[in-house]
C-alpha cells in the first residue's frame, strides 16, 4: 500500500461522539486518497477510532496529555501524506472540502497553504464565518492572520510548509 496523498491530522481529547462525526465527515469526502491520523490526548477515544474498521483510520495515543499544539505535532509526526490537513475532533467537513483545497494546491505548486471560510452551528442553524481575506493569493498577510486567525480545521498545507515551520520555532 502506497502512502496517501493527504494526511488528515485529528487532534482528539475526550469527545467520543464528536470524534465519530468528525471521522465520518472525512471518510465521506469525495477526495479519497487520504488517511486519518487520530492523536488522542485523553486516552479515551481509541474505541471510536477503531470502530470504523477502515485501514485509512490510524489511532495514536499520546503518552501523557500534552495540550492542543503538542497533540497536533504528534498527529503530524505519525502522518505519511505529502499534504497535511488539520481537523479538530469537534469539527466537520462538507463532502467537497478536500477535493477543492487539494485542487488548488495541485494547480498551483508554488502555493504552500490553503484555507477556507468556515461555519459555526448555532442551534439548528449553520452560520458562515467569513474571513477578512479576499479569495485568491496572499503574499503578505501574516499581520491580518495573527489578528483574525485562520480556522485550523479549514486548513490544508504542503508537508514542506509544516516542516519549515517546525524548524523555525524557537
DSSP file (Angstrom, degrees, kcal/mol; ACC not computed):
  #  RESIDUE AA STRUCTURE BP1 BP2  ACC     N-H-->O    O-->H-N    N-H-->O    O-->H-N    TCO  KAPPA ALPHA  PHI   PSI    X-CA   Y-CA   Z-CA
    1    1 A X              0   0    0      0, 0.0     2,-0.1     0, 0.0     3,-0.1   0.000 360.0 360.0 360.0 128.2    0.0    0.0    0.0
    2    2 A X        -     0   0    0      1,-0.1     2,-0.1     0, 0.0     0, 0.0  -0.371 360.0 -86.2 -81.7 163.2    1.4    3.4   -1.0
    3    3 A X        -     0   0    0      1,-0.1    -1,-0.1    -2,-0.1    79,-0.1  -0.390  49.0-109.6 -66.3 144.9    1.4    6.4    1.2
    4    4 A X        -     0   0    0      1,-0.1    78,-0.5    -3,-0.1    30,-0.2  -0.345  13.9-131.0 -71.1 157.1   -1.7    8.6    1.0
    5    5 A X  S    S+     0   0    0     28,-0.4    78,-2.4    76,-0.2    77,-0.8   0.893  92.9  38.7 -72.9 -41.2   -1.6   12.0   -0.7
    6    6 A X  E     -ab  34  83A   0     27,-1.8    29,-1.9    75,-0.2     2,-0.6  -0.939  65.1-160.1-118.6 130.4   -3.4   13.7    2.2
    7    7 A X  E     -ab  35  84A   0     76,-2.8    78,-2.9    -2,-0.5     2,-0.8  -0.944  10.8-154.1-103.7 117.2   -3.0   13.1    5.9
    8    8 A X  E     -ab  36  85A   0     27,-3.0    29,-3.0    -2,-0.6     2,-0.7  -0.834  12.5-156.2 -91.4 111.2   -5.9   14.3    7.9
    9    9 A X  E     -ab  37  86A   0     76,-3.5    78,-2.4    -2,-0.8     2,-0.6  -0.805   9.5-169.9 -97.4 111.3   -4.5   15.0   11.3
   10   10 A X  E     -ab  38  87A   0     27,-3.0    29,-3.0    -2,-0.7     2,-0.7  -0.889  10.7-155.7-105.9 118.5   -7.2   14.9   14.0
   11   11 A X  E     -ab  39  88A   0     76,-1.0    78,-1.4    -2,-0.6     2,-0.3  -0.852  22.3-170.1 -93.3 117.0   -6.3   16.1   17.5
   12   12 A X  E     +a   40   0A   0     27,-2.9    29,-2.7    -2,-0.7    30,-0.2  -0.795  19.4 174.1-111.8 148.4   -8.7   14.4   19.8
   13   13 A X        -     0   0    0     -2,-0.3    27,-0.1    27,-0.2    -2,-0.0  -0.533  67.4 -52.5-155.6  83.9   -9.3   15.0   23.5
   14   14 A X  S    S+     0   0    0      1,-0.1     2,-0.3    -2,-0.1    26,-0.0   0.729  93.8 116.2  66.9  28.6  -12.2   13.1   25.2
   15   15 A X     >  +     0   0    0      1,-0.1     4,-2.7     2,-0.1     5,-0.2  -0.644  31.2 169.2-124.0  74.6  -15.1   13.9   22.9
   16   16 A X  H  > S+     0   0    0     -2,-0.3     4,-2.2     1,-0.2     5,-0.2   0.872  74.9  48.7 -59.6 -42.2  -16.1   10.5   21.6
   17   17 A X  H  > S+     0   0    0      1,-0.2     4,-1.6     2,-0.2    -1,-0.2   0.926 114.7  45.8 -65.7 -42.8  -19.4   11.5   20.0
   18   18 A X  H  > S+     0   0    0      1,-0.2     4,-2.5     2,-0.2    -2,-0.2   0.903 110.6  53.7 -64.3 -41.4  -17.8   14.4   18.2
   19   19 A X  H  X S+     0   0    0     -4,-2.7     4,-2.9     1,-0.2     5,-0.3   0.898 105.0  54.2 -62.2 -40.8  -14.8   12.4   17.1
   20   20 A X  H  X S+     0   0    0     -4,-2.2     4,-2.1     1,-0.2    -1,-0.2   0.918 111.7  44.5 -60.1 -43.5  -17.1    9.8   15.5
   21   21 A X  H  X S+     0   0    0     -4,-1.6     4,-2.2     2,-0.2    -1,-0.2   0.891 112.5  53.0 -66.9 -39.2  -18.9   12.5   13.5
   22   22 A X  H  X S+     0   0    0     -4,-2.5     4,-1.3    67,-0.3    71,-0.2   0.949 111.1  44.8 -61.4 -50.7  -15.5   14.1   12.6
   23   23 A X  H  X S+     0   0    0     -4,-2.9     4,-2.5     1,-0.2     3,-0.4   0.912 111.6  53.7 -62.0 -42.2  -14.0   10.9   11.2
   24   24 A X  H  X S+     0   0    0     -4,-2.1     4,-1.3    -5,-0.3    -1,-0.2   0.894 104.5  55.0 -59.6 -39.4  -17.2   10.1    9.3
   25   25 A X  H  < S+     0   0    0     -4,-2.2    -1,-0.2     1,-0.2    -2,-0.2   0.817 110.0  47.3 -66.3 -28.0  -17.1   13.6    7.7
   26   26 A X  H >< S+     0   0    0     -4,-1.3     3,-1.8    -3,-0.4    -2,-0.2   0.921 110.3  50.1 -74.8 -45.8  -13.5   12.7    6.4
   27   27 A X  H 3< S+     0   0    0     -4,-2.5    -2,-0.2     1,-0.3    -1,-0.2   0.695 106.6  57.9 -68.2 -16.8  -14.5    9.3    5.1
   28   28 A X  T 3< S+     0   0    0     -4,-1.3    -1,-0.3    -5,-0.2    -2,-0.2   0.347  79.9 123.2 -92.1   5.0  -17.4   10.8    3.3
   29   29 A X    <   -     0   0    0     -3,-1.8    67,-0.2     1,-0.1    66,-0.1  -0.352  66.5-135.1 -64.9 145.7  -15.1   13.2    1.3
   30   30 A X  S    S+     0   0    0     65,-2.5     2,-0.5     2,-0.0    -1,-0.1   0.779  94.3  77.7 -70.9 -26.0  -15.3   13.0   -2.5
   31   31 A X        +     0   0    0     64,-0.4    -2,-0.1     1,-0.1    67,-0.1  -0.762  63.7 179.5 -83.0 125.6  -11.5   13.1   -2.4
   32   32 A X        +     0   0    0     -2,-0.5     2,-2.1     1,-0.1    -1,-0.1   0.622  48.9  95.3-109.7 -15.4  -10.4    9.6   -1.5
   33   33 A X  S    S+     0   0    0    -29,-0.1   -27,-1.8   -26,-0.0   -28,-0.4  -0.500  70.5 106.3 -83.4  78.0   -6.6    9.4   -1.4
   34   34 A X  E     -a    6   0A   0     -2,-2.1     2,-0.3   -29,-0.2   -27,-0.2  -0.930  54.3-148.2-148.4 164.5   -6.2   10.1    2.3
   35   35 A X  E     -a    7   0A   0    -29,-1.9   -27,-3.0    -2,-0.3     2,-0.5  -0.944  17.9-137.8-130.6 156.8   -5.5    8.7    5.8
   36   36 A X  E     -ac   8  57A   0     20,-3.5    22,-3.5    -2,-0.3     2,-0.7  -0.974  15.5-166.1-116.5 116.1   -7.0    9.9    9.1
   37   37 A X  E     -ac   9  58A   0    -29,-3.0   -27,-3.0    -2,-0.5     2,-0.7  -0.902   5.0-163.2-105.6 110.1   -4.4   10.1   11.9
   38   38 A X  E     -ac  10  59A   0     20,-3.1    22,-2.6    -2,-0.7     2,-0.7  -0.843   2.4-166.4 -96.4 118.1   -6.2   10.4   15.3
   39   39 A X  E     -ac  11  60A   0    -29,-3.0   -27,-2.9    -2,-0.7     2,-0.7  -0.925  11.3-153.3-106.0 114.0   -3.9   11.7   18.0
   40   40 A X  E     +ac  12  61A   0     20,-2.9    22,-2.7    -2,-0.7   -27,-0.2  -0.783  21.2 176.3 -97.3 114.5   -5.6   11.1   21.4
   41   41 A X  S    S+     0   0    0    -29,-2.7   -28,-0.2    -2,-0.7    -1,-0.1   0.431  83.1  45.0 -93.3  -1.4   -4.6   13.4   24.2
   42   42 A X  S    S-     0   0    0    -30,-0.2    -1,-0.1    23,-0.1    23,-0.1   0.619  94.2-131.8-115.0 -20.0   -7.0   11.9   26.6
   43   43 A X  S    S+     0   0    0     21,-0.1    18,-0.1     1,-0.0   -30,-0.0   0.712  82.7  98.0  74.0  20.2   -6.6    8.2   26.2
   44   44 A X        +     0   0    0      1,-0.1     4,-0.1     2,-0.1     3,-0.1   0.386  65.6  60.9-121.1   3.1  -10.4    7.7   25.9
   45   45 A X     >  +     0   0    0      1,-0.1     4,-2.0     2,-0.1     3,-0.2   0.265  61.5 106.9-121.0  14.3  -11.2    7.6   22.2
   46   46 A X  H  > S+     0   0    0      1,-0.2     4,-2.6     2,-0.2     5,-0.2   0.915  81.5  54.3 -57.7 -43.8   -9.4    4.5   20.9
   47   47 A X  H  > S+     0   0    0      1,-0.2     4,-1.4     2,-0.2    -1,-0.2   0.868 106.7  52.2 -59.5 -37.1  -12.6    2.5   20.6
   48   48 A X  H  4 S+     0   0    0     -3,-0.2     4,-0.5     2,-0.2     3,-0.4   0.956 111.4  45.1 -64.2 -50.3  -14.2    5.3   18.5
   49   49 A X  H >< S+     0   0    0     -4,-2.0     3,-1.0     1,-0.2     4,-0.2   0.915 116.1  46.2 -61.2 -43.5  -11.3    5.4   16.0
   50   50 A X  H >< S+     0   0    0     -4,-2.6     3,-1.3     1,-0.2    -1,-0.2   0.710  95.6  75.7 -74.2 -19.4  -11.1    1.6   15.7
   51   51 A X  T 3< S+     0   0    0     -4,-1.4    -1,-0.2    -3,-0.4    -2,-0.2   0.700  83.8  67.0 -66.5 -18.0  -14.9    1.3   15.3
   52   52 A X  T <  S-     0   0    0     -3,-1.0    -1,-0.3    -4,-0.5    -2,-0.2   0.729  86.4-153.5 -74.9 -20.6  -14.7    2.5   11.7
   53   53 A X    <   +     0   0    0     -3,-1.3     2,-0.4    -4,-0.2    -3,-0.1   0.901  46.7 136.0  47.2  48.1  -12.8   -0.7   10.7
   54   54 A X    >   -     0   0    0      3,-0.1     3,-2.3     1,-0.1    -1,-0.2  -0.993  57.1-142.6-128.3 122.8  -11.1    1.3    7.9
   55   55 A X  T 3  S+     0   0    0     -2,-0.4    -1,-0.1     1,-0.3    -2,-0.1   0.702  99.9  66.3 -60.5 -19.0   -7.4    0.9    7.3
   56   56 A X  T 3  S+     0   0    0    -21,-0.1   -20,-3.5     1,-0.0     2,-0.7   0.672  86.2  80.2 -76.5 -15.3   -7.2    4.6    6.5
   57   57 A X  E <   -c   36   0A   0     -3,-2.3     2,-0.4   -22,-0.2   -20,-0.2  -0.836  63.7-177.6 -96.0 116.6   -8.1    5.5   10.1
   58   58 A X  E     -c   37   0A   0    -22,-3.5   -20,-3.1    -2,-0.7     2,-0.4  -0.957  11.1-151.7-120.1 132.4   -5.0    5.2   12.3
   59   59 A X  E     +c   38   0A   0     -2,-0.4     2,-0.4   -22,-0.2   -20,-0.2  -0.835  14.6 176.4-107.2 136.6   -5.0    5.8   16.1
   60   60 A X  E     -c   39   0A   0    -22,-2.6   -20,-2.9    -2,-0.4     2,-0.4  -0.986  15.9-150.3-139.2 129.0   -2.1    7.0   18.2
   61   61 A X  E     -c   40   0A   0     -2,-0.4     2,-0.2   -22,-0.2   -20,-0.2  -0.823  19.4-124.4 -98.8 135.1   -2.3    7.7   21.9
   62   62 A X        -     0   0    0    -22,-2.7     3,-0.1    -2,-0.4     9,-0.0  -0.523  19.7-125.9 -70.8 143.7   -0.1   10.4   23.5
   63   63 A X  S    S-     0   0    0      1,-0.2     2,-0.3    -2,-0.2    -1,-0.1   0.843  92.3  -3.3 -59.9 -32.4    2.0    9.0   26.4
   64   64 A X  S    S-     0   0    0     -3,-0.0    -1,-0.2     0, 0.0   -21,-0.1  -0.974  98.5 -75.6-153.5 152.7    0.6   11.8   28.6
   65   65 A X        +     0   0    0     -2,-0.3   -23,-0.1     1,-0.2   -24,-0.1  -0.289  49.8 172.3 -53.6 133.2   -1.7   14.8   27.9
   66   66 A X        -     0   0    0      1,-0.2     4,-0.4   -25,-0.0    -1,-0.2   0.513  39.5-107.2-124.7 -10.2    0.3   17.4   26.1
   67   67 A X     >  -     0   0    0      1,-0.1     4,-2.4   -26,-0.1    -1,-0.2  -0.184  44.1 -65.0  96.6 165.4   -2.1   20.1   25.0
   68   68 A X  H  > S+     0   0    0      1,-0.2     4,-2.1     2,-0.2     5,-0.2   0.886 128.4  46.1 -60.0 -47.2   -3.5   21.1   21.7
   69   69 A X  H  > S+     0   0    0      1,-0.2     4,-2.2     2,-0.2    -1,-0.2   0.938 116.5  44.0 -65.7 -47.0   -0.3   22.2   19.9
   70   70 A X  H  > S+     0   0    0     -4,-0.4     4,-2.3     1,-0.2    -1,-0.2   0.857 111.0  56.1 -66.1 -33.8    1.7   19.2   21.0
   71   71 A X  H  X S+     0   0    0     -4,-2.4     4,-2.1     2,-0.2    -1,-0.2   0.911 108.3  47.1 -64.6 -41.3   -1.2   16.9   20.2
   72   72 A X  H  X S+     0   0    0     -4,-2.1     4,-2.6     2,-0.2     5,-0.2   0.921 110.8  51.7 -64.7 -43.1   -1.3   18.3   16.6
   73   73 A X  H  X S+     0   0    0     -4,-2.2     4,-2.2     1,-0.2    -2,-0.2   0.892 108.9  51.9 -59.4 -39.5    2.5   17.9   16.3
   74   74 A X  H  X S+     0   0    0     -4,-2.3     4,-1.1     2,-0.2    -1,-0.2   0.911 109.5  49.2 -62.7 -44.1    2.1   14.3   17.5
   75   75 A X  H >< S+     0   0    0     -4,-2.1     3,-0.7     1,-0.2     4,-0.4   0.935 111.9  47.6 -62.3 -46.5   -0.5   13.6   14.8
   76   76 A X  H >< S+     0   0    0     -4,-2.6     3,-1.4     1,-0.2    -1,-0.2   0.882 105.5  59.5 -64.1 -37.2    1.6   15.1   12.1
   77   77 A X  H 3< S+     0   0    0     -4,-2.2    -1,-0.2     1,-0.3    -2,-0.2   0.794 109.0  44.8 -61.3 -27.1    4.6   13.1   13.2
   78   78 A X  T << S+     0   0    0     -4,-1.1    -1,-0.3    -3,-0.7    -2,-0.2   0.411  96.2 101.2 -95.0   0.6    2.6    9.9   12.6
   79   79 A X    <   -     0   0    0     -3,-1.4   -72,-0.1    -4,-0.4     5,-0.0  -0.455  48.4-169.6 -88.7 160.8    1.3   11.0    9.2
   80   80 A X        +     0   0    0     -2,-0.1    -1,-0.1     3,-0.1   -77,-0.1   0.480  46.4 111.4-124.7  -8.7    2.6    9.9    5.8
   81   81 A X        -     0   0    0      2,-0.1   -76,-0.2     1,-0.1   -75,-0.2  -0.224  66.1-132.7 -75.1 159.5    0.9   12.2    3.3
   82   82 A X  S    S+     0   0    0    -77,-0.8    77,-2.6   -78,-0.5     2,-0.4   0.708  98.7  50.3 -78.3 -22.4    2.5   14.9    1.1
   83   83 A X  E    S-bD   6 158A   0    -78,-2.4   -76,-2.8    75,-0.2     2,-0.5  -0.921  76.2-151.1-116.1 145.5   -0.3   17.2    2.2
   84   84 A X  E     -bD   7 157A   0     73,-3.4    73,-2.8    -2,-0.4     2,-0.4  -0.967   9.3-171.6-118.8 125.8   -1.4   17.8    5.8
   85   85 A X  E     -bD   8 156A   0    -78,-2.9   -76,-3.5    -2,-0.5     2,-0.4  -0.955  14.5-144.3-114.2 135.5   -5.0   18.7    6.6
   86   86 A X  E     +bD   9 155A   0     69,-1.9    69,-0.6    -2,-0.4     2,-0.3  -0.836  23.1 169.8-102.6 135.0   -5.8   19.7   10.2
   87   87 A X  E     -b   10   0A   0    -78,-2.4   -76,-1.0    -2,-0.4     2,-0.2  -0.955  23.4-141.1-146.9 125.0   -9.2   18.8   11.7
   88   88 A X  E >   -b   11   0A   0     -2,-0.3     3,-1.8   -78,-0.2   -76,-0.1  -0.488  29.2-112.2 -82.5 157.5  -10.2   19.1   15.4
   89   89 A X  T 3  S+     0   0    0    -78,-1.4   -67,-0.3     1,-0.3   -68,-0.2   0.466 115.3  48.9 -73.6  -0.3  -12.3   16.4   17.0
   90   90 A X  T 3  S+     0   0    0    -69,-0.1     2,-0.3   -68,-0.1    -1,-0.3   0.144  98.4  85.7-120.8  18.9  -15.4   18.6   17.2
   91   91 A X    <   -     0   0    0     -3,-1.8     2,-0.3   -73,-0.0   -66,-0.1  -0.825  57.2-156.6-118.9 158.7  -15.4   19.9   13.7
   92   92 A X        -     0   0    0     -2,-0.3     2,-0.4   -67,-0.1   -70,-0.1  -0.909   8.4-137.9-130.6 156.6  -16.8   18.5   10.4
   93   93 A X        -     0   0    0     -2,-0.3     2,-0.2   -71,-0.2   -65,-0.1  -0.913  21.7-119.5-112.5 144.3  -16.1   19.0    6.7
   94   94 A X    >   -     0   0    0     -2,-0.4     3,-2.1     1,-0.1     4,-0.3  -0.518  42.6-101.9 -70.8 152.5  -18.6   19.4    3.9
   95   95 A X  T 3  S+     0   0    0      1,-0.3   -65,-2.5    -2,-0.2   -64,-0.4   0.700 118.0  44.7 -57.1 -25.3  -18.1   16.5    1.4
   96   96 A X  T 3> S+     0   0    0    -67,-0.2     4,-2.2     1,-0.1    -1,-0.3   0.360  81.1 103.7-100.1   6.7  -16.2   18.5   -1.2
   97   97 A X  H <> S+     0   0    0     -3,-2.1     4,-2.3     1,-0.2     5,-0.2   0.937  84.5  40.4 -55.7 -54.8  -13.8   20.3    1.1
   98   98 A X  H  > S+     0   0    0     -4,-0.3     4,-2.9     1,-0.2     5,-0.4   0.905 112.4  55.5 -65.5 -40.9  -10.7   18.2    0.4
   99   99 A X  H  > S+     0   0    0     -4,-0.3     4,-1.6     1,-0.2    -1,-0.2   0.915 112.7  42.9 -57.3 -43.1  -11.3   18.0   -3.4
  100  100 A X  H  X S+     0   0    0     -4,-2.2     4,-1.4     2,-0.2    -1,-0.2   0.913 117.7  43.0 -72.8 -42.4  -11.5   21.8   -3.6
  101  101 A X  H  X S+     0   0    0     -4,-2.3     4,-1.7    -5,-0.2    -2,-0.2   0.910 114.9  48.9 -73.0 -40.6   -8.5   22.6   -1.4
  102  102 A X  H  X S+     0   0    0     -4,-2.9     4,-2.5    -5,-0.2     5,-0.2   0.894 106.8  58.2 -64.1 -38.3   -6.3   19.8   -2.8
  103  103 A X  H  X S+     0   0    0     -4,-1.6     4,-2.5    -5,-0.4    -1,-0.2   0.894 103.7  51.7 -58.4 -40.8   -7.2   21.0   -6.3
  104  104 A X  H  X S+     0   0    0     -4,-1.4     4,-1.5     1,-0.2    -1,-0.2   0.937 111.6  46.5 -61.6 -45.6   -5.8   24.5   -5.5
  105  105 A X  H  < S+     0   0    0     -4,-1.7     6,-0.2     1,-0.2    -2,-0.2   0.861 113.2  49.7 -66.3 -35.0   -2.5   23.0   -4.3
  106  106 A X  H  < S+     0   0    0     -4,-2.5     3,-0.3     1,-0.2    -1,-0.2   0.895 113.7  44.6 -69.9 -40.3   -2.3   20.7   -7.4
  107  107 A X  H  < S+     0   0    0     -4,-2.5     2,-0.4     1,-0.2    -1,-0.2   0.720 120.3  41.8 -76.3 -21.2   -2.9   23.6   -9.9
  108  108 A X    ><  +     0   0    0     -4,-1.5     3,-2.2    -5,-0.2    -1,-0.2  -0.745  62.8 178.4-130.0  83.6   -0.5   26.0   -8.1
  109  109 A X  T 3  S+     0   0    0     -2,-0.4    -1,-0.1    -3,-0.3    -4,-0.1   0.673  81.5  61.0 -62.9 -15.3    2.7   24.2   -7.0
  110  110 A X  T 3  S+     0   0    0      2,-0.0     2,-0.4     0, 0.0    -1,-0.3   0.498  83.9  94.0 -89.3  -3.1    4.0   27.4   -5.6
  111  111 A X    <   -     0   0    0     -3,-2.2     3,-0.1    -6,-0.2    -3,-0.1  -0.758  52.4-174.5 -88.2 133.2    1.2   27.7   -3.1
  112  112 A X        +     0   0    0     -2,-0.4    46,-2.5     1,-0.3     2,-0.3   0.747  62.5  23.5-100.3 -27.5    2.0   26.3    0.3
  113  113 A X  E     -E  157   0A   0     44,-0.2     2,-0.4    48,-0.1    -1,-0.3  -1.000  55.6-167.2-146.0 141.6   -1.2   26.5    2.3
  114  114 A X  E     +E  156   0A   0     42,-3.1    42,-2.8    -2,-0.3     2,-0.3  -0.992  13.3 170.5-127.4 135.3   -4.9   26.8    1.5
  115  115 A X  E     -E  155   0A   0     -2,-0.4     2,-0.3    40,-0.2    40,-0.2  -0.975  11.7-157.5-141.8 160.4   -7.7   27.7    4.0
  116  116 A X        -     0   0    0     38,-1.5    35,-0.4    -2,-0.3    38,-0.1  -0.771  30.6 -87.9-128.1 168.5  -11.3   28.5    3.6
  117  117 A X        -     0   0    0     -2,-0.3     2,-0.3    14,-0.1    13,-0.2  -0.264  49.6-151.3 -62.5 167.3  -14.1   30.2    5.5
  118  118 A X  E     -F  129   0B   0     11,-1.5    11,-3.8     9,-0.0     2,-0.3  -0.835   5.4-121.2-137.8 179.0  -15.9   28.0    7.9
  119  119 A X  E     -F  128   0B   0     -2,-0.3     2,-0.4     9,-0.3     9,-0.2  -0.908  10.0-151.2-123.6 148.7  -19.3   27.6    9.6
  120  120 A X  E     -F  127   0B   0      7,-3.1     7,-3.4    -2,-0.3     2,-0.7  -0.933  18.9-131.5-112.4 143.8  -20.5   27.6   13.1
  121  121 A X  E     -F  126   0B   0     -2,-0.4     2,-0.6     5,-0.2     5,-0.2  -0.868  24.1-177.7 -95.1 120.6  -23.5   25.6   14.2
  122  122 A X  E >   -F  125   0B   0      3,-3.2     3,-2.1    -2,-0.7     2,-0.3  -0.925  64.1 -54.6-119.8 102.8  -25.8   27.8   16.3
  123  123 A X  T 3  S-     0   0    0     -2,-0.6     0, 0.0     1,-0.3     0, 0.0  -0.512 121.9 -20.2  62.3-125.2  -28.7   25.7   17.4
  124  124 A X  T 3  S+     0   0    0     -2,-0.3     2,-0.4    -3,-0.1    -1,-0.3   0.291 123.6  90.7 -95.0   9.2  -30.2   24.2   14.3
  125  125 A X  E <   -F  122   0B   0     -3,-2.1    -3,-3.2     2,-0.0     2,-0.6  -0.832  66.1-141.8-112.3 145.2  -28.6   26.8   12.0
  126  126 A X  E     -F  121   0B   0     -2,-0.4     2,-0.5    -5,-0.2    -5,-0.2  -0.919  20.6-164.8-102.0 122.4  -25.3   26.9   10.2
  127  127 A X  E     -F  120   0B   0     -7,-3.4    -7,-3.1    -2,-0.6     2,-0.3  -0.935  15.0-131.9-114.0 125.5  -23.7   30.3   10.3
  128  128 A X  E     -F  119   0B   0     -2,-0.5     2,-0.7    -9,-0.2    -9,-0.3  -0.566   9.8-153.6 -78.1 134.2  -20.9   31.2    7.9
  129  129 A X  E     -F  118   0B   0    -11,-3.8   -11,-1.5    -2,-0.3     2,-0.4  -0.916  15.0-154.6-106.6 105.5  -17.8   32.9    9.4
  130  130 A X        -     0   0    0     -2,-0.7     2,-0.2   -13,-0.2   -14,-0.0  -0.648  10.2-133.1 -82.0 131.8  -16.2   34.9    6.6
  131  131 A X        -     0   0    0     -2,-0.4   -14,-0.1     2,-0.1    19,-0.1  -0.498  21.2-115.9 -78.7 154.8  -12.6   35.5    6.9
  132  132 A X  S    S+     0   0    0     -2,-0.2     2,-0.4    12,-0.1    -1,-0.1   0.083  85.7  99.5 -81.7  27.8  -11.4   39.1    6.3
  133  133 A X  S    S-     0   0    0     11,-0.0     2,-0.2    -2,-0.0    -2,-0.1  -0.923  73.5-125.4-114.4 138.2   -9.3   37.9    3.3
  134  134 A X        -     0   0    0     -2,-0.4    -2,-0.0     1,-0.1     0, 0.0  -0.528  42.6 -93.3 -72.7 147.0  -10.3   38.2   -0.3
  135  135 A X  S    S+     0   0    0     -2,-0.2     2,-0.3     3,-0.0    -1,-0.1  -0.292  88.5  49.3 -57.0 147.0  -10.3   34.9   -2.2
  136  136 A X  S    S-     0   0    0     -3,-0.1     2,-0.2     2,-0.1    -3,-0.0  -0.728  95.4 -20.1 120.4-168.3   -7.0   34.4   -4.0
  137  137 A X        -     0   0    0     -2,-0.3     2,-0.4   -26,-0.0    -3,-0.1  -0.543  48.3-170.3 -83.4 138.4   -3.3   34.5   -3.4
  138  138 A X        +     0   0    0     -2,-0.2     3,-0.2     1,-0.1    -2,-0.1  -0.984  13.5 174.2-131.1 121.2   -1.9   36.5   -0.5
  139  139 A X  S    S+     0   0    0     -2,-0.4     2,-0.4     1,-0.2     3,-0.1   0.792  80.1  31.1 -91.8 -33.5    1.8   37.0   -0.2
  140  140 A X  S    S+     0   0    0      1,-0.1    -1,-0.2     2,-0.0     4,-0.1  -0.766  73.8 114.9-133.3  86.7    1.8   39.3    2.8
  141  141 A X     >  +     0   0    0     -2,-0.4     4,-2.8    -3,-0.2     5,-0.2   0.208  32.5 115.8-136.5  16.7   -1.0   38.7    5.3
  142  142 A X  H  > S+     0   0    0      1,-0.2     4,-2.7     2,-0.2     5,-0.2   0.899  78.7  52.1 -57.5 -43.5    0.7   37.5    8.4
  143  143 A X  H  > S+     0   0    0      1,-0.2     4,-1.9     2,-0.2    -1,-0.2   0.945 113.5  43.3 -59.6 -48.5   -0.4   40.5   10.5
  144  144 A X  H  > S+     0   0    0      1,-0.2     4,-2.8     2,-0.2     5,-0.4   0.886 112.7  54.3 -64.0 -37.8   -4.1   40.0    9.5
  145  145 A X  H  X S+     0   0    0     -4,-2.8     4,-2.9     1,-0.2    -2,-0.2   0.923 109.7  45.9 -62.4 -44.2   -3.7   36.3   10.0
  146  146 A X  H  < S+     0   0    0     -4,-2.7    -1,-0.2    -5,-0.2    -2,-0.2   0.849 116.5  46.1 -67.7 -33.3   -2.4   36.8   13.6
  147  147 A X  H  < S+     0   0    0     -4,-1.9    -2,-0.2    -5,-0.2    -1,-0.2   0.862 130.0  21.0 -76.5 -35.8   -5.2   39.3   14.3
  148  148 A X  H  < S-     0   0    0     -4,-2.8    -3,-0.2    -5,-0.2    -2,-0.2   0.641  96.8-144.6-109.4 -19.2   -8.1   37.3   12.8
  149  149 A X     <  -     0   0    0     -4,-2.9     2,-0.4    -5,-0.4    -3,-0.1   0.490  11.9-110.8  64.5 147.1   -6.7   33.7   12.8
  150  150 A X        -     0   0    0    -19,-0.1     2,-0.5    -5,-0.1     5,-0.1  -0.847  38.3-100.1-103.8 149.2   -7.5   31.2   10.2
  151  151 A X    >   -     0   0    0    -35,-0.4     3,-2.1    -2,-0.4   -35,-0.2  -0.557  26.5-149.6 -72.1 118.9   -9.7   28.2   11.2
  152  152 A X  G >  S+     0   0    0     -2,-0.5     3,-1.2     1,-0.3   -66,-0.4   0.888  95.5  56.0 -54.8 -42.0   -7.4   25.3   11.8
  153  153 A X  G 3  S+     0   0    0      1,-0.3    -1,-0.3   -68,-0.1    -2,-0.1   0.414 103.7  55.3 -76.6   4.4  -10.0   22.8   10.7
  154  154 A X  G <  S+     0   0    0     -3,-2.1   -38,-1.5   -38,-0.1     2,-0.4  -0.094  90.1 105.3-120.8  33.1  -10.3   24.5    7.3
  155  155 A X  E <   +DE  86 115A   0     -3,-1.2   -69,-1.9   -69,-0.6     2,-0.4  -0.949  38.5 175.3-124.5 132.9   -6.6   24.3    6.5
  156  156 A X  E     +DE  85 114A   0    -42,-2.8   -42,-3.1    -2,-0.4     2,-0.3  -0.999  16.4 170.2-131.3 133.2   -4.6   22.1    4.1
  157  157 A X  E     -DE  84 113A   0    -73,-2.8   -73,-3.4    -2,-0.4   -44,-0.2  -0.931  37.6 -97.9-139.8 161.4   -0.8   22.6    3.6
  158  158 A X  E >>  -D   83   0A   0    -46,-2.5     4,-1.5    -2,-0.3     3,-0.9  -0.539  35.7-120.7 -73.6 146.0    2.1   21.0    2.0
  159  159 A X  H 3> S+     0   0    0    -77,-2.6     4,-3.1     1,-0.3     5,-0.2   0.861 113.1  62.7 -56.5 -36.0    4.3   19.0    4.4
  160  160 A X  H 3> S+     0   0    0    -78,-0.3     4,-2.5     1,-0.2    -1,-0.3   0.852 100.0  53.0 -59.9 -34.8    7.2   21.3    3.5
  161  161 A X  H <> S+     0   0    0     -3,-0.9     4,-2.2   -49,-0.2    -1,-0.2   0.938 111.9  44.9 -65.4 -46.4    5.3   24.2    5.0
  162  162 A X  H  X S+     0   0    0     -4,-1.5     4,-2.5     2,-0.2    -2,-0.2   0.954 114.2  48.9 -59.4 -50.7    4.8   22.3    8.2
  163  163 A X  H  X S+     0   0    0     -4,-3.1     4,-2.1     1,-0.2    -2,-0.2   0.894 110.8  50.2 -59.6 -41.5    8.4   21.1    8.3
  164  164 A X  H  X S+     0   0    0     -4,-2.5     4,-1.6    -5,-0.2    -1,-0.2   0.913 110.6  50.2 -63.8 -42.1    9.7   24.6    7.7
  165  165 A X  H  < S+     0   0    0     -4,-2.2     4,-0.5     1,-0.2    -2,-0.2   0.883 109.8  50.5 -62.3 -39.0    7.5   26.0   10.5
  166  166 A X  H >< S+     0   0    0     -4,-2.5     3,-0.7     1,-0.2    -1,-0.2   0.883 109.4  51.3 -66.9 -37.8    8.8   23.3   12.9
  167  167 A X  H 3< S+     0   0    0     -4,-2.1    -1,-0.2     1,-0.2    -2,-0.2   0.823 110.4  48.6 -68.3 -30.8   12.4   24.1   12.0
  168  168 A X  T 3< S+     0   0    0     -4,-1.6    -1,-0.2    -5,-0.2    -2,-0.2   0.439  82.8 113.7 -94.2   1.2   12.0   27.8   12.7
  169  169 A X    <         0   0    0     -3,-0.7    -3,-0.0    -4,-0.5    -4,-0.0  -0.446 360.0 360.0 -67.8 145.6   10.2   27.5   16.0
  170  170 A X              0   0    0     -2,-0.1    -1,-0.1     0, 0.0    -4,-0.1   0.512 360.0 360.0 -67.1 360.0   12.3   28.9   18.9
